[in-house]
């Protein structure tokens, strides 16, 4: 759950950054768009890999508890 909350926090942060950049204008809009296009997918990838590892660990723990 904490990985998902971190992902949501970063998405909200990048959207607020983009809105702020639109008000200020200039080259900041380009930097904000690049940040959204490159950082958010990277964070989603880390969230996905972390979730998979946590699921495998919990499944392995559950198998040892049953046996």
CHARMM-style PDB file with segment names, atoms N, HN, CA, C and O in Angstrom:
ATOM      1  N   UNK     1       0.825  -1.198   0.000  1.00  0.00      PROA
ATOM      2  CA  UNK     1       0.000   0.000   0.000  1.00  0.00      PROA
ATOM      3  C   UNK     1       0.866   1.258   0.000  1.00  0.00      PROA
ATOM      4  O   UNK     1       0.512   2.265  -0.613  1.00  0.00      PROA
ATOM      5  N   UNK     2       1.999   1.192   0.690  1.00  0.00      PROA
ATOM      6  HN  UNK     2       2.287   0.374   1.188  1.00  0.00      PROA
ATOM      7  CA  UNK     2       2.848   2.384   0.745  1.00  0.00      PROA
ATOM      8  C   UNK     2       3.465   2.697  -0.612  1.00  0.00      PROA
ATOM      9  O   UNK     2       3.667   3.865  -0.946  1.00  0.00      PROA
ATOM     10  N   UNK     3       3.770   1.653  -1.408  1.00  0.00      PROA
ATOM     11  HN  UNK     3       3.606   0.704  -1.137  1.00  0.00      PROA
ATOM     12  CA  UNK     3       4.300   1.910  -2.753  1.00  0.00      PROA
ATOM     13  C   UNK     3       3.266   2.636  -3.603  1.00  0.00      PROA
ATOM     14  O   UNK     3       3.608   3.541  -4.365  1.00  0.00      PROA
ATOM     15  N   UNK     4       2.010   2.242  -3.473  1.00  0.00      PROA
ATOM     16  HN  UNK     4       1.732   1.507  -2.855  1.00  0.00      PROA
ATOM     17  CA  UNK     4       0.946   2.885  -4.242  1.00  0.00      PROA
ATOM     18  C   UNK     4       0.759   4.334  -3.811  1.00  0.00      PROA
ATOM     19  O   UNK     4       0.532   5.208  -4.647  1.00  0.00      PROA
ATOM     20  N   UNK     5       0.852   4.588  -2.517  1.00  0.00      PROA
ATOM     21  HN  UNK     5       1.036   3.877  -1.838  1.00  0.00      PROA
ATOM     22  CA  UNK     5       0.709   5.962  -2.015  1.00  0.00      PROA
ATOM     23  C   UNK     5       1.862   6.844  -2.509  1.00  0.00      PROA
ATOM     24  O   UNK     5       1.657   8.011  -2.842  1.00  0.00      PROA
ATOM     25  N   UNK     6       3.056   6.286  -2.555  1.00  0.00      PROA
ATOM     26  HN  UNK     6       3.222   5.338  -2.285  1.00  0.00      PROA
ATOM     27  CA  UNK     6       4.196   7.043  -3.083  1.00  0.00      PROA
ATOM     28  C   UNK     6       3.980   7.354  -4.557  1.00  0.00      PROA
ATOM     29  O   UNK     6       4.266   8.463  -5.008  1.00  0.00      PROA
ATOM     30  N   UNK     7       3.475   6.379  -5.309  1.00  0.00      PROA
ATOM     31  HN  UNK     7       3.243   5.479  -4.943  1.00  0.00      PROA
ATOM     32  CA  UNK     7       3.195   6.609  -6.730  1.00  0.00      PROA
ATOM     33  C   UNK     7       2.148   7.708  -6.908  1.00  0.00      PROA
ATOM     34  O   UNK     7       2.309   8.586  -7.755  1.00  0.00      PROA
ATOM     35  N   UNK     8       1.094   7.663  -6.124  1.00  0.00      PROA
ATOM     36  HN  UNK     8       0.964   6.949  -5.436  1.00  0.00      PROA
ATOM     37  CA  UNK     8       0.062   8.702  -6.221  1.00  0.00      PROA
ATOM     38  C   UNK     8       0.606  10.075  -5.838  1.00  0.00      PROA
ATOM     39  O   UNK     8       0.254  11.079  -6.458  1.00  0.00      PROA
ATOM     40  N   UNK     9       1.451  10.119  -4.832  1.00  0.00      PROA
ATOM     41  HN  UNK     9       1.737   9.304  -4.329  1.00  0.00      PROA
ATOM     42  CA  UNK     9       2.039  11.396  -4.421  1.00  0.00      PROA
ATOM     43  C   UNK     9       2.899  11.991  -5.530  1.00  0.00      PROA
ATOM     44  O   UNK     9       2.874  13.203  -5.744  1.00  0.00      PROA
ATOM     45  N   UNK    10       3.653  11.165  -6.231  1.00  0.00      PROA
ATOM     46  HN  UNK    10       3.674  10.180  -6.057  1.00  0.00      PROA
ATOM     47  CA  UNK    10       4.502  11.670  -7.310  1.00  0.00      PROA
ATOM     48  C   UNK    10       3.654  12.125  -8.494  1.00  0.00      PROA
ATOM     49  O   UNK    10       3.972  13.132  -9.126  1.00  0.00      PROA
ATOM     50  N   UNK    11       2.589  11.405  -8.799  1.00  0.00      PROA
ATOM     51  HN  UNK    11       2.330  10.587  -8.285  1.00  0.00      PROA
ATOM     52  CA  UNK    11       1.704  11.816  -9.893  1.00  0.00      PROA
ATOM     53  C   UNK    11       1.046  13.157  -9.571  1.00  0.00      PROA
ATOM     54  O   UNK    11       0.985  14.041 -10.425  1.00  0.00      PROA
ATOM     55  N   UNK    12       0.560  13.307  -8.355  1.00  0.00      PROA
ATOM     56  HN  UNK    12       0.610  12.589  -7.661  1.00  0.00      PROA
ATOM     57  CA  UNK    12      -0.062  14.573  -7.948  1.00  0.00      PROA
ATOM     58  C   UNK    12       0.961  15.701  -7.986  1.00  0.00      PROA
ATOM     59  O   UNK    12       0.658  16.808  -8.430  1.00  0.00      PROA
ATOM     60  N   UNK    13       2.167  15.418  -7.522  1.00  0.00      PROA
ATOM     61  HN  UNK    13       2.414  14.518  -7.162  1.00  0.00      PROA
ATOM     62  CA  UNK    13       3.226  16.420  -7.526  1.00  0.00      PROA
ATOM     63  C   UNK    13       3.567  16.870  -8.943  1.00  0.00      PROA
ATOM     64  O   UNK    13       3.737  18.065  -9.183  1.00  0.00      PROA
ATOM     65  N   UNK    14       3.670  15.944  -9.873  1.00  0.00      PROA
ATOM     66  HN  UNK    14       3.532  14.973  -9.678  1.00  0.00      PROA
ATOM     67  CA  UNK    14       3.997  16.331 -11.253  1.00  0.00      PROA
ATOM     68  C   UNK    14       2.851  17.105 -11.900  1.00  0.00      PROA
ATOM     69  O   UNK    14       3.094  18.020 -12.687  1.00  0.00      PROA
ATOM     70  N   UNK    15       1.612  16.750 -11.581  1.00  0.00      PROA
ATOM     71  HN  UNK    15       1.415  16.006 -10.941  1.00  0.00      PROA
ATOM     72  CA  UNK    15       0.485  17.498 -12.140  1.00  0.00      PROA
ATOM     73  C   UNK    15       0.429  18.919 -11.584  1.00  0.00      PROA
ATOM     74  O   UNK    15       0.158  19.867 -12.321  1.00  0.00      PROA
ATOM     75  N   UNK    16       0.683  19.065 -10.291  1.00  0.00      PROA
ATOM     76  HN  UNK    16       0.903  18.295  -9.692  1.00  0.00      PROA
ATOM     77  CA  UNK    16       0.725  20.409  -9.706  1.00  0.00      PROA
ATOM     78  C   UNK    16       1.887  21.222 -10.282  1.00  0.00      PROA
ATOM     79  O   UNK    16       1.761  22.427 -10.501  1.00  0.00      PROA
ATOM     80  N   UNK    17       3.007  20.560 -10.523  1.00  0.00      PROA
ATOM     81  HN  UNK    17       3.109  19.581 -10.345  1.00  0.00      PROA
ATOM     82  CA  UNK    17       4.149  21.227 -11.136  1.00  0.00      PROA
ATOM     83  C   UNK    17       3.794  21.705 -12.550  1.00  0.00      PROA
ATOM     84  O   UNK    17       4.176  22.805 -12.949  1.00  0.00      PROA
ATOM     85  N   UNK    18       3.069  20.881 -13.299  1.00  0.00      PROA
ATOM     86  HN  UNK    18       2.759  19.987 -12.975  1.00  0.00      PROA
ATOM     87  CA  UNK    18       2.676  21.260 -14.654  1.00  0.00      PROA
ATOM     88  C   UNK    18       1.715  22.450 -14.627  1.00  0.00      PROA
ATOM     89  O   UNK    18       1.851  23.378 -15.423  1.00  0.00      PROA
ATOM     90  N   UNK    19       0.757  22.421 -13.723  1.00  0.00      PROA
ATOM     91  HN  UNK    19       0.646  21.667 -13.076  1.00  0.00      PROA
ATOM     92  CA  UNK    19      -0.198  23.537 -13.618  1.00  0.00      PROA
ATOM     93  C   UNK    19       0.527  24.827 -13.255  1.00  0.00      PROA
ATOM     94  O   UNK    19       0.254  25.883 -13.826  1.00  0.00      PROA
ATOM     95  N   UNK    20       1.451  24.738 -12.304  1.00  0.00      PROA
ATOM     96  HN  UNK    20       1.673  23.880 -11.839  1.00  0.00      PROA
ATOM     97  CA  UNK    20       2.231  25.909 -11.913  1.00  0.00      PROA
ATOM     98  C   UNK    20       3.080  26.412 -13.078  1.00  0.00      PROA
ATOM     99  O   UNK    20       3.211  27.620 -13.276  1.00  0.00      PROA
ATOM    100  N   UNK    21       3.651  25.498 -13.841  1.00  0.00      PROA
ATOM    101  HN  UNK    21       3.545  24.517 -13.681  1.00  0.00      PROA
ATOM    102  CA  UNK    21       4.474  25.888 -14.985  1.00  0.00      PROA
ATOM    103  C   UNK    21       3.651  26.560 -16.079  1.00  0.00      PROA
ATOM    104  O   UNK    21       4.134  27.459 -16.768  1.00  0.00      PROA
ATOM    105  N   UNK    22       2.404  26.118 -16.232  1.00  0.00      PROA
ATOM    106  HN  UNK    22       2.011  25.388 -15.672  1.00  0.00      PROA
ATOM    107  CA  UNK    22       1.540  26.749 -17.239  1.00  0.00      PROA
ATOM    108  C   UNK    22       1.248  28.203 -16.881  1.00  0.00      PROA
ATOM    109  O   UNK    22       1.144  29.053 -17.765  1.00  0.00      PROA
ATOM    110  N   UNK    23       1.117  28.488 -15.598  1.00  0.00      PROA
ATOM    111  HN  UNK    23       1.201  27.797 -14.879  1.00  0.00      PROA
ATOM    112  CA  UNK    23       0.876  29.871 -15.186  1.00  0.00      PROA
ATOM    113  C   UNK    23       2.123  30.731 -15.372  1.00  0.00      PROA
ATOM    114  O   UNK    23       2.014  31.914 -15.696  1.00  0.00      PROA
ATOM    115  N   UNK    24       3.304  30.151 -15.171  1.00  0.00      PROA
ATOM    116  HN  UNK    24       3.392  29.190 -14.908  1.00  0.00      PROA
ATOM    117  CA  UNK    24       4.529  30.923 -15.297  1.00  0.00      PROA
ATOM    118  C   UNK    24       5.019  30.990 -16.742  1.00  0.00      PROA
ATOM    119  O   UNK    24       5.689  31.949 -17.126  1.00  0.00      PROA
ATOM    120  N   UNK    25       4.686  29.971 -17.550  1.00  0.00      PROA
ATOM    121  HN  UNK    25       4.141  29.192 -17.238  1.00  0.00      PROA
ATOM    122  CA  UNK    25       5.021  29.980 -18.962  1.00  0.00      PROA
ATOM    123  C   UNK    25       6.495  29.742 -19.237  1.00  0.00      PROA
ATOM    124  O   UNK    25       7.280  29.441 -18.338  1.00  0.00      PROA
ATOM    125  N   UNK    26       6.841  29.884 -20.489  1.00  0.00      PROA
ATOM    126  HN  UNK    26       6.203  30.129 -21.219  1.00  0.00      PROA
ATOM    127  CA  UNK    26       8.235  29.758 -20.886  1.00  0.00      PROA
ATOM    128  C   UNK    26       8.699  28.314 -21.011  1.00  0.00      PROA
ATOM    129  O   UNK    26       7.916  27.404 -21.284  1.00  0.00      PROA
ATOM    130  N   UNK    27       9.978  28.137 -20.806  1.00  0.00      PROA
ATOM    131  HN  UNK    27      10.614  28.875 -20.584  1.00  0.00      PROA
ATOM    132  CA  UNK    27      10.625  26.843 -20.965  1.00  0.00      PROA
ATOM    133  C   UNK    27      10.241  25.872 -19.845  1.00  0.00      PROA
ATOM    134  O   UNK    27      10.444  24.665 -19.975  1.00  0.00      PROA
ATOM    135  N   UNK    28       9.692  26.390 -18.757  1.00  0.00      PROA
ATOM    136  HN  UNK    28       9.527  27.370 -18.652  1.00  0.00      PROA
ATOM    137  CA  UNK    28       9.294  25.524 -17.636  1.00  0.00      PROA
ATOM    138  C   UNK    28       8.216  24.528 -18.038  1.00  0.00      PROA
ATOM    139  O   UNK    28       8.144  23.437 -17.473  1.00  0.00      PROA
ATOM    140  N   UNK    29       7.371  24.890 -19.014  1.00  0.00      PROA
ATOM    141  HN  UNK    29       7.430  25.776 -19.473  1.00  0.00      PROA
ATOM    142  CA  UNK    29       6.321  23.974 -19.468  1.00  0.00      PROA
ATOM    143  C   UNK    29       6.955  22.753 -20.123  1.00  0.00      PROA
ATOM    144  O   UNK    29       6.512  21.627 -19.894  1.00  0.00      PROA
ATOM    145  N   UNK    30       7.975  22.963 -20.927  1.00  0.00      PROA
ATOM    146  HN  UNK    30       8.335  23.878 -21.113  1.00  0.00      PROA
ATOM    147  CA  UNK    30       8.670  21.848 -21.572  1.00  0.00      PROA
ATOM    148  C   UNK    30       9.324  20.943 -20.531  1.00  0.00      PROA
ATOM    149  O   UNK    30       9.220  19.720 -20.624  1.00  0.00      PROA
ATOM    150  N   UNK    31       9.989  21.524 -19.553  1.00  0.00      PROA
ATOM    151  HN  UNK    31      10.073  22.517 -19.478  1.00  0.00      PROA
ATOM    152  CA  UNK    31      10.622  20.730 -18.508  1.00  0.00      PROA
ATOM    153  C   UNK    31       9.582  19.939 -17.713  1.00  0.00      PROA
ATOM    154  O   UNK    31       9.820  18.793 -17.334  1.00  0.00      PROA
ATOM    155  N   UNK    32       8.454  20.549 -17.470  1.00  0.00      PROA
ATOM    156  HN  UNK    32       8.261  21.481 -17.778  1.00  0.00      PROA
ATOM    157  CA  UNK    32       7.401  19.872 -16.730  1.00  0.00      PROA
ATOM    158  C   UNK    32       6.835  18.697 -17.533  1.00  0.00      PROA
ATOM    159  O   UNK    32       6.596  17.626 -16.977  1.00  0.00      PROA
ATOM    160  N   UNK    33       6.623  18.891 -18.818  1.00  0.00      PROA
ATOM    161  HN  UNK    33       6.817  19.762 -19.270  1.00  0.00      PROA
ATOM    162  CA  UNK    33       6.142  17.802 -19.668  1.00  0.00      PROA
ATOM    163  C   UNK    33       7.153  16.670 -19.746  1.00  0.00      PROA
ATOM    164  O   UNK    33       6.773  15.500 -19.695  1.00  0.00      PROA
ATOM    165  N   UNK    34       8.425  16.997 -19.867  1.00  0.00      PROA
ATOM    166  HN  UNK    34       8.733  17.948 -19.908  1.00  0.00      PROA
ATOM    167  CA  UNK    34       9.450  15.959 -19.901  1.00  0.00      PROA
ATOM    168  C   UNK    34       9.490  15.193 -18.581  1.00  0.00      PROA
ATOM    169  O   UNK    34       9.680  13.977 -18.566  1.00  0.00      PROA
ATOM    170  N   UNK    35       9.311  15.903 -17.488  1.00  0.00      PROA
ATOM    171  HN  UNK    35       9.156  16.891 -17.499  1.00  0.00      PROA
ATOM    172  CA  UNK    35       9.277  15.259 -16.178  1.00  0.00      PROA
ATOM    173  C   UNK    35       8.104  14.289 -16.089  1.00  0.00      PROA
ATOM    174  O   UNK    35       8.246  13.180 -15.574  1.00  0.00      PROA
ATOM    175  N   UNK    36       6.943  14.712 -16.594  1.00  0.00      PROA
ATOM    176  HN  UNK    36       6.827  15.612 -17.013  1.00  0.00      PROA
ATOM    177  CA  UNK    36       5.762  13.840 -16.577  1.00  0.00      PROA
ATOM    178  C   UNK    36       5.981  12.619 -17.466  1.00  0.00      PROA
ATOM    179  O   UNK    36       5.613  11.506 -17.089  1.00  0.00      PROA
ATOM    180  N   UNK    37       6.573  12.816 -18.633  1.00  0.00      PROA
ATOM    181  HN  UNK    37       6.872  13.720 -18.938  1.00  0.00      PROA
ATOM    182  CA  UNK    37       6.735  11.716 -19.587  1.00  0.00      PROA
ATOM    183  C   UNK    37       7.820  10.730 -19.195  1.00  0.00      PROA
ATOM    184  O   UNK    37       7.759   9.571 -19.606  1.00  0.00      PROA
ATOM    185  N   UNK    38       8.816  11.147 -18.412  1.00  0.00      PROA
ATOM    186  HN  UNK    38       8.865  12.088 -18.079  1.00  0.00      PROA
ATOM    187  CA  UNK    38       9.913  10.247 -18.086  1.00  0.00      PROA
ATOM    188  C   UNK    38       9.897   9.769 -16.637  1.00  0.00      PROA
ATOM    189  O   UNK    38      10.223   8.609 -16.384  1.00  0.00      PROA
ATOM    190  N   UNK    39       9.540  10.593 -15.703  1.00  0.00      PROA
ATOM    191  HN  UNK    39       9.275  11.535 -15.908  1.00  0.00      PROA
ATOM    192  CA  UNK    39       9.601  10.217 -14.289  1.00  0.00      PROA
ATOM    193  C   UNK    39       8.391   9.370 -13.885  1.00  0.00      PROA
ATOM    194  O   UNK    39       8.553   8.374 -13.179  1.00  0.00      PROA
ATOM    195  N   UNK    40       7.200   9.738 -14.310  1.00  0.00      PROA
ATOM    196  HN  UNK    40       7.068  10.547 -14.882  1.00  0.00      PROA
ATOM    197  CA  UNK    40       6.020   8.973 -13.920  1.00  0.00      PROA
ATOM    198  C   UNK    40       6.063   7.521 -14.407  1.00  0.00      PROA
ATOM    199  O   UNK    40       5.746   6.627 -13.623  1.00  0.00      PROA
ATOM    200  N   UNK    41       6.438   7.242 -15.655  1.00  0.00      PROA
ATOM    201  HN  UNK    41       6.696   7.968 -16.292  1.00  0.00      PROA
ATOM    202  CA  UNK    41       6.557   5.830 -16.047  1.00  0.00      PROA
ATOM    203  C   UNK    41       7.638   5.085 -15.270  1.00  0.00      PROA
ATOM    204  O   UNK    41       7.493   3.896 -14.987  1.00  0.00      PROA
ATOM    205  N   UNK    42       8.712   5.774 -14.928  1.00  0.00      PROA
ATOM    206  HN  UNK    42       8.830   6.740 -15.158  1.00  0.00      PROA
ATOM    207  CA  UNK    42       9.763   5.141 -14.131  1.00  0.00      PROA
ATOM    208  C   UNK    42       9.244   4.782 -12.742  1.00  0.00      PROA
ATOM    209  O   UNK    42       9.529   3.697 -12.236  1.00  0.00      PROA
ATOM    210  N   UNK    43       8.496   5.668 -12.134  1.00  0.00      PROA
ATOM    211  HN  UNK    43       8.264   6.549 -12.545  1.00  0.00      PROA
ATOM    212  CA  UNK    43       7.919   5.395 -10.812  1.00  0.00      PROA
ATOM    213  C   UNK    43       6.904   4.262 -10.902  1.00  0.00      PROA
ATOM    214  O   UNK    43       6.849   3.414 -10.011  1.00  0.00      PROA
ATOM    215  N   UNK    44       6.103   4.234 -11.959  1.00  0.00      PROA
ATOM    216  HN  UNK    44       6.148   4.923 -12.682  1.00  0.00      PROA
ATOM    217  CA  UNK    44       5.143   3.151 -12.148  1.00  0.00      PROA
ATOM    218  C   UNK    44       5.858   1.819 -12.325  1.00  0.00      PROA
ATOM    219  O   UNK    44       5.385   0.798 -11.825  1.00  0.00      PROA
ATOM    220  N   UNK    45       6.987   1.806 -13.025  1.00  0.00      PROA
ATOM    221  HN  UNK    45       7.372   2.635 -13.432  1.00  0.00      PROA
ATOM    222  CA  UNK    45       7.777   0.591 -13.206  1.00  0.00      PROA
ATOM    223  C   UNK    45       8.303   0.089 -11.858  1.00  0.00      PROA
ATOM    224  O   UNK    45       8.232  -1.105 -11.567  1.00  0.00      PROA
ATOM    225  N   UNK    46       8.825   0.992 -11.048  1.00  0.00      PROA
ATOM    226  HN  UNK    46       8.882   1.962 -11.285  1.00  0.00      PROA
ATOM    227  CA  UNK    46       9.335   0.613  -9.726  1.00  0.00      PROA
ATOM    228  C   UNK    46       8.196   0.101  -8.849  1.00  0.00      PROA
ATOM    229  O   UNK    46       8.374  -0.872  -8.117  1.00  0.00      PROA
ATOM    230  N   UNK    47       7.035   0.741  -8.912  1.00  0.00      PROA
ATOM    231  HN  UNK    47       6.890   1.532  -9.507  1.00  0.00      PROA
ATOM    232  CA  UNK    47       5.868   0.292  -8.161  1.00  0.00      PROA
ATOM    233  C   UNK    47       5.478  -1.124  -8.582  1.00  0.00      PROA
ATOM    234  O   UNK    47       5.189  -1.967  -7.734  1.00  0.00      PROA
ATOM    235  N   UNK    48       5.470  -1.384  -9.890  1.00  0.00      PROA
ATOM    236  HN  UNK    48       5.705  -0.698 -10.579  1.00  0.00      PROA
ATOM    237  CA  UNK    48       5.098  -2.696 -10.402  1.00  0.00      PROA
ATOM    238  C   UNK    48       6.087  -3.761  -9.942  1.00  0.00      PROA
ATOM    239  O   UNK    48       5.671  -4.822  -9.475  1.00  0.00      PROA
ATOM    240  N   UNK    49       7.376  -3.502 -10.064  1.00  0.00      PROA
ATOM    241  HN  UNK    49       7.714  -2.640 -10.443  1.00  0.00      PROA
ATOM    242  CA  UNK    49       8.395  -4.476  -9.654  1.00  0.00      PROA
ATOM    243  C   UNK    49       8.352  -4.704  -8.147  1.00  0.00      PROA
ATOM    244  O   UNK    49       8.513  -5.835  -7.689  1.00  0.00      PROA
ATOM    245  N   UNK    50       8.140  -3.656  -7.381  1.00  0.00      PROA
ATOM    246  HN  UNK    50       8.010  -2.737  -7.753  1.00  0.00      PROA
ATOM    247  CA  UNK    50       8.043  -3.804  -5.939  1.00  0.00      PROA
ATOM    248  C   UNK    50       6.837  -4.616  -5.526  1.00  0.00      PROA
ATOM    249  O   UNK    50       6.910  -5.415  -4.592  1.00  0.00      PROA
ATOM    250  N   UNK    51       5.725  -4.415  -6.217  1.00  0.00      PROA
ATOM    251  HN  UNK    51       5.666  -3.766  -6.975  1.00  0.00      PROA
ATOM    252  CA  UNK    51       4.519  -5.174  -5.913  1.00  0.00      PROA
ATOM    253  C   UNK    51       4.713  -6.647  -6.217  1.00  0.00      PROA
ATOM    254  O   UNK    51       4.288  -7.501  -5.439  1.00  0.00      PROA
ATOM    255  N   UNK    52       5.348  -6.958  -7.339  1.00  0.00      PROA
ATOM    256  HN  UNK    52       5.693  -6.264  -7.971  1.00  0.00      PROA
ATOM    257  CA  UNK    52       5.586  -8.350  -7.717  1.00  0.00      PROA
ATOM    258  C   UNK    52       6.469  -9.039  -6.685  1.00  0.00      PROA
ATOM    259  O   UNK    52       6.199 -10.174  -6.292  1.00  0.00      PROA
ATOM    260  N   UNK    53       7.516  -8.361  -6.248  1.00  0.00      PROA
ATOM    261  HN  UNK    53       7.735  -7.439  -6.567  1.00  0.00      PROA
ATOM    262  CA  UNK    53       8.407  -8.948  -5.244  1.00  0.00      PROA
ATOM    263  C   UNK    53       7.665  -9.176  -3.935  1.00  0.00      PROA
ATOM    264  O   UNK    53       7.817 -10.228  -3.312  1.00  0.00      PROA
ATOM    265  N   UNK    54       6.869  -8.206  -3.513  1.00  0.00      PROA
ATOM    266  HN  UNK    54       6.746  -7.352  -4.019  1.00  0.00      PROA
ATOM    267  CA  UNK    54       6.127  -8.366  -2.262  1.00  0.00      PROA
ATOM    268  C   UNK    54       5.123  -9.515  -2.345  1.00  0.00      PROA
ATOM    269  O   UNK    54       4.928 -10.232  -1.364  1.00  0.00      PROA
ATOM    270  N   UNK    55       4.486  -9.700  -3.499  1.00  0.00      PROA
ATOM    271  HN  UNK    55       4.645  -9.118  -4.297  1.00  0.00      PROA
ATOM    272  CA  UNK    55       3.536 -10.802  -3.671  1.00  0.00      PROA
ATOM    273  C   UNK    55       4.262 -12.139  -3.612  1.00  0.00      PROA
ATOM    274  O   UNK    55       3.776 -13.073  -2.974  1.00  0.00      PROA
ATOM    275  N   UNK    56       5.414 -12.248  -4.264  1.00  0.00      PROA
ATOM    276  HN  UNK    56       5.809 -11.489  -4.782  1.00  0.00      PROA
ATOM    277  CA  UNK    56       6.173 -13.502  -4.240  1.00  0.00      PROA
ATOM    278  C   UNK    56       6.642 -13.833  -2.830  1.00  0.00      PROA
ATOM    279  O   UNK    56       6.597 -14.991  -2.416  1.00  0.00      PROA
ATOM    280  N   UNK    57       7.087 -12.835  -2.100  1.00  0.00      PROA
ATOM    281  HN  UNK    57       7.124 -11.894  -2.436  1.00  0.00      PROA
ATOM    282  CA  UNK    57       7.537 -13.075  -0.719  1.00  0.00      PROA
ATOM    283  C   UNK    57       6.376 -13.519   0.150  1.00  0.00      PROA
ATOM    284  O   UNK    57       6.529 -14.444   0.948  1.00  0.00      PROA
ATOM    285  N   UNK    58       5.222 -12.887   0.017  1.00  0.00      PROA
ATOM    286  HN  UNK    58       5.098 -12.136  -0.631  1.00  0.00      PROA
ATOM    287  CA  UNK    58       4.075 -13.277   0.833  1.00  0.00      PROA
ATOM    288  C   UNK    58       3.570 -14.666   0.458  1.00  0.00      PROA
ATOM    289  O   UNK    58       3.112 -15.408   1.327  1.00  0.00      PROA
ATOM    290  N   UNK    59       3.647 -15.032  -0.836  1.00  0.00      PROA
ATOM    291  HN  UNK    59       4.018 -14.428  -1.541  1.00  0.00      PROA
ATOM    292  CA  UNK    59       3.247 -16.376  -1.248  1.00  0.00      PROA
ATOM    293  C   UNK    59       4.207 -17.415  -0.692  1.00  0.00      PROA
ATOM    294  O   UNK    59       3.777 -18.476  -0.238  1.00  0.00      PROA
ATOM    295  N   UNK    60       5.495 -17.124  -0.722  1.00  0.00      PROA
ATOM    296  HN  UNK    60       5.844 -16.262  -1.091  1.00  0.00      PROA
ATOM    297  CA  UNK    60       6.474 -18.055  -0.170  1.00  0.00      PROA
ATOM    298  C   UNK    60       6.276 -18.212   1.327  1.00  0.00      PROA
ATOM    299  O   UNK    60       6.398 -19.320   1.851  1.00  0.00      PROA
ATOM    300  N   UNK    61       5.975 -17.135   2.019  1.00  0.00      PROA
ATOM    301  HN  UNK    61       5.876 -16.236   1.593  1.00  0.00      PROA
ATOM    302  CA  UNK    61       5.722 -17.192   3.454  1.00  0.00      PROA
ATOM    303  C   UNK    61       4.458 -18.014   3.745  1.00  0.00      PROA
ATOM    304  O   UNK    61       4.423 -18.792   4.697  1.00  0.00      PROA
ATOM    305  N   UNK    62       3.431 -17.833   2.920  1.00  0.00      PROA
ATOM    306  HN  UNK    62       3.460 -17.200   2.146  1.00  0.00      PROA
ATOM    307  CA  UNK    62       2.186 -18.579   3.128  1.00  0.00      PROA
ATOM    308  C   UNK    62       2.398 -20.077   2.890  1.00  0.00      PROA
ATOM    309  O   UNK    62       1.795 -20.903   3.575  1.00  0.00      PROA
ATOM    310  N   UNK    63       3.248 -20.428   1.926  1.00  0.00      PROA
ATOM    311  HN  UNK    63       3.737 -19.757   1.370  1.00  0.00      PROA
ATOM    312  CA  UNK    63       3.513 -21.844   1.667  1.00  0.00      PROA
ATOM    313  C   UNK    63       4.256 -22.481   2.835  1.00  0.00      PROA
ATOM    314  O   UNK    63       3.991 -23.633   3.180  1.00  0.00      PROA
ATOM    315  N   UNK    64       5.177 -21.752   3.444  1.00  0.00      PROA
ATOM    316  HN  UNK    64       5.392 -20.816   3.164  1.00  0.00      PROA
ATOM    317  CA  UNK    64       5.917 -22.311   4.573  1.00  0.00      PROA
ATOM    318  C   UNK    64       5.026 -22.422   5.801  1.00  0.00      PROA
ATOM    319  O   UNK    64       5.226 -23.315   6.625  1.00  0.00      PROA
ATOM    320  N   UNK    65       4.055 -21.541   5.938  1.00  0.00      PROA
ATOM    321  HN  UNK    65       3.893 -20.816   5.269  1.00  0.00      PROA
ATOM    322  CA  UNK    65       3.137 -21.604   7.084  1.00  0.00      PROA
ATOM    323  C   UNK    65       2.195 -22.792   6.970  1.00  0.00      PROA
ATOM    324  O   UNK    65       1.851 -23.394   7.988  1.00  0.00      PROA
ATOM    325  N   UNK    66       1.766 -23.151   5.756  1.00  0.00      PROA
ATOM    326  HN  UNK    66       2.046 -22.663   4.929  1.00  0.00      PROA
ATOM    327  CA  UNK    66       0.818 -24.245   5.549  1.00  0.00      PROA
ATOM    328  C   UNK    66       1.510 -25.579   5.793  1.00  0.00      PROA
ATOM    329  O   UNK    66       0.947 -26.477   6.419  1.00  0.00      PROA
ATOM    330  N   UNK    67       2.730 -25.698   5.297  1.00  0.00      PROA
ATOM    331  HN  UNK    67       3.187 -24.968   4.789  1.00  0.00      PROA
ATOM    332  CA  UNK    67       3.442 -26.980   5.446  1.00  0.00      PROA
ATOM    333  C   UNK    67       3.900 -27.105   6.829  1.00  0.00      PROA
ATOM    334  OT1 UNK    67       4.523 -28.106   7.185  1.00  0.00      PROA
TER     335      UNK     67
END
